[in-house]
Amino acid sequence: MHHAEFKKTKIAYTDTGKGRVVVLLHGFLGSHEVWTETAKKLSKRFRVITIDLPGHGATPSIGYYHSMELLAQSVKAVLDHIGVRRYVIAGHSMGGYTALAFAELYPENVCGICLFNSTSYADSEEKKKERDKVIRLVKKEHKHYVAEVVTGLFAPDNLPKIKEEVEKVKRIAVATSKQSIINSLEGMKERKSRDLILKFAEYPVLFVVGKKDSVINYETMYSQMALCKHPFVLMLEEVGHMGFYEAPKETQKELMRFAERCFRKSY
């Protein structure tokens, strides 16, 4: 692991491979570790940066509220520290929210964005109430909540096939502190819609969508795809919210192809 300074906090990241840069951002309760196999594959052709967002993995929390803008700024601090200026960003779930906030703050640095089991829409009022309920639950007993939520991220039929991966995700999630969980839940709850980023993006946008995703309803993605000037879509029929584990070969291949398109401007 390497570290970059941001708001007197060390942001942990990995840096593998050579060439044009692909940035991989994990989701809520994740860490850079969820991208290990994907990064290994992509690093054969690209320089791959994986980052532990504040409050996750080896990066401590920053204060008591993690807005998507704060997360994006922490990503920028890492990339400035490394000294790279143009990159493709792939964000899983909360990492996708962060990628869109990044694109809003630093559009000149983005060559392409992948929303990996993620969305540009803000939380509905119903979803915000649900997050408030979860925050109250986490304050009482966060480890029980974490164990339950992780299992629900996978399509039920896939659970017996990838037991090792499910246990890995649980291990990473349980290591997330109570305060970090609350910080992230508050940040996701208050994030704004960024569908206009999709509409005005001159670069390509890849949507990796699981039809059995219990977090992101795949049907809501069609209107977002229609906004883009250069949309690309990987629709996974038997996949839940964890596409990189439930369909590793397909997602790695598509990410590789997408990054090549972005850098060659062949779209």
N, C-alpha and C positions, 0 to 999 in steps of 0.2 A: 504493500500500500504506500502511496505517496500522499502528501498533504499540501493544501493551499490555504492561505490565511483569508478569512472573511469575518468581519465584525468580531475580531479577537477570538475567533473559533477556527479550529483546524478542520477543513473539509477534506474527508478521505476520498481517494480516487485510485483507480488503476489505469495503466497506460501500456497497451500492448500493440505490436504490429508497426508497420510503417506505411507512409503514403497519406492520402487524403483522409480526413478525420470523420469518424462516425461516433456520436455520443449516445450512450444508452442510459436512460433514466428509469429507475425502478419505481414501483408503485407503493401505496400505503402498506405499511408493515413489512416492506421488503428491504433489500440492500443490493449492493453491486453483485452479490453472489448469485442472485436469480438469473443473471445474464452470463454466467460462466461459460456454458457451452456455446451460446450464441456469439459471445465475444471471441472465443477460440476459433470459431468458423470464420467470422468476419475479418479477423486479424491476419488471415492469409493474404488478403488483398488491401486492407485498410488499416489505418491507425485507429484503434478503438479505445475510447475513454469511457469508463464506467464510474459513476459517482454515487457515494453514499449521501443522500440528501439529508439536511439537518434533522436530527432526532432519529436517524436510522443508521443501522450498521455501526461503523466506527466513528460517525460524526455526531457530536453532542447536539442537543437542542439549543436554539438561540431564543432566549426570552420565553414568552408564554403564548405565542401565537405565530403559527407558520403560514403566512399568506403564500399564495402561488407566486407572487412577485418576489417575495423574500427567497423562495426556493430558486427561482430563475436567476436572481442576483448571485446566489451562491454558486450556481453552475457557471455563470459568466466569470466569477472570480477564479475558478479552476482553469477555465480555458484561457483566460488572460495570463494566468501564472505559467501555463504551459507555453504560451506564445503562439497560439493558432487563431486564425481570424475567420475562416469559413468552414462550415461543417454541416453535416446532416444530423438531425436529432431525432431519435426514436424514444418515445416515452410510453411506458406501460401505466395505464390507469392514472393515478395521481401524477406520475411522471409525464403523461400526456398533457395534463392540465398545466404542468410546469413548462413543458415545451411550448405551449401556446402563449403563456405569459412571457416566455423568453422571446418568442417571435414578435410579440407586441413591443417589448422594450428594446430589442436589438435586431430589427429586421435585416439590417445590412450584413449580419453574420450568418444568416440561415440560407443553406442551399436546398433544403428539403426537410419535411417533417413527417414522421410516422406516428399516427395515433394508434397505439397498440392496445386493443381492448380499452379504449378511452373515448372521450367525447368532448366536443367544444361547448356543449350546453352547460349552463349553470344548474345547480340543484333546484328542483321544484320545491314549492312550499311544503309539500308532503315529505319530500326527502330531507329537507332541513329539520323538520320535526323529528324524523327518524334519527337523524344524527344527534340531536339534543338528547333523545332517549338513550342512545348508545353512550354518549358522554357521561350521563348519570350512572349508567351501568358500569362503565370503565372505572369511574371514581371509587366504586365499591369493590369490584373484583375484575381486574383487567385480564388476568391470565386465562380465566374460563372463557371470557368473550373471545380472546384471540384464537384459542383452540377451535371454537365453534365456527368463527368467521372464515378461517383458512379452509376448512373442509368444504364450505359452501362456495368457494371460488372455482372449484373444479366441476365439470360435468359429472354427475353421479356415476355414469357408466365407465368413466375413465379412472376413477379412484383405485380400483383393484389392479389396474395395469401399471400405475406409476406410484406405488406405495413409497418408494425411496424419495422421490421428488416431493411428495406431499409432506413427508416427515421433515425434509429439509426446509420447506417453506414454513412449517410450524416452528422449527427451531429458530429460524431467523425472526419470525414474528414475535415469539415469546420473549426474545431478547430486547424488544422495543419497550422502553420505559412507559409507565403510566402517563407521565407528563407529556412525553413525545407523542403518544397516541392522541391525547386530548388536543395538543397543539395542531396536529395534522387534521383532525376531525373539524376543528373550528375553522381552519384555513380552507378546507374543501367546501365547507358549508357556506362560507361567505364569498367564494370565488364568483366572478362574473362570467357571463357567456362570452365566448370569443369566436362565434361563428363568422364574424366579419373578418377575422384574420384569415379564415379559409377563403372567403369570397375575394379578397384583394391580394392573396398570395400569388406572386409570379412564379414561384417554385412549385415543384410537385408535392402532393400530399398522399401518403399511403395510409389506407385504413385496413388494419388487421382486425377482423370481426369474428367473434364466436357466436354461432346461432343459439348455443345453449348457455350463453353468458347470463348469470343471475344478477350481475351488477349493472351492466350496460345493455339495454334492450336493443338488439340488432336492428329492429325496424326504425328506430330513431336515427340511424346512421345514414339512411338513404337521402334524406333532405340535406344532410351535411355534405355528402359526396357531391350532390348536385350543385353546390355552391362553388366548388373548386374549378379553376381553369385547367388544372392538370391532375385529375384524380386517378389513383390506382387503388385497387381493392383486392384483398385476399379474404374471401368469405369461407369460413371453416364450419362445415355442417355439424360436426360432432364435438365441438370444442366449447368450453366454458370461458372463464375469465383469465385463464393462465395459458395462453396460446403457446408460449415458448417451451412449456413442459408437455402440453397435451398434443401439440403438433410441431415438434422441434424441427424436423427436416423441412417441412413446408414453409415455416416462418423464417428459418435461417436462409433458405434459398431465395425467398421473396425479398427479404431485407437486403441481401447481397445484390440482387438484381436492381432493386430500387436505388440503392446508393450509387451504383454504376450509372444509372440513368441520370441521377441528379448531377453528378460530377461531369458527365459527358454532355449534359444538356440535350439528351436524346429523348425528348418528350414532346 
